[in-house]
Amino acid sequence: MEVVPTIPPELGPALAVVGGAIALAGGLAGSSVGVGIAGSAGAATVSEDPKQFRNVLLLASLPMTQTFYGLITLLYIITQILPKIETYGVEDPILAFQKGLMVLGIGLIAAFAEGFSAAYQGVTCSSGIALLPKTKGQILGSAIILAVYTELFGVLGLVFTILALILTV
């Protein structure tokens, strides 16, 4: 007699939510590291030239956006993907489990994209912050443009995550 494993119908949806939570955690962790790196450079810059505080504040805040991308991913999973997986769970718990695992994997990819993007954006911003006193703030525009290049990978991570979720479920 063949033994068929029973999978609880709520396991697939639970894995999907965990995937979204991991995406948010990656954005939060990366933003924390990025802001911390940029803020550290900012403290030194402001002690050297207090007039640069506004520019430091602007550059040091840029790595925060990846947290919002992680939040958008979580909310998209909860509002758009979760109801579909729950429907699968009623009809076919094994399919729901497979879909939940796929969403979990996509959430991991999103977490890496957002986390690394934010952390390295902090490094980019800290270099610009360090040069603010020397250039009397003239480096600000160039520093923002360079930080946007790193931001692009966070945006692409969000776009690719949503595309993968659409194609998966």
Buried (B, 14 or more C-beta within 10 A) or exposed (E): EEEEEEBEBBBBBBBBBBBBBBBBBBBBBBBBBBBBBBBBBBEEBBEEBEEBEEBBBBBBBBBBBBBBBBBBBBEBBBEEBBEBBBEBBEEBBBBBBBBBBBBBBBBBBBBBBBBBBBBBBBBBBBBBBBBBBEEEBEBBEEBBEBBEEBBEBBBEBBEBBBEBBEEBB
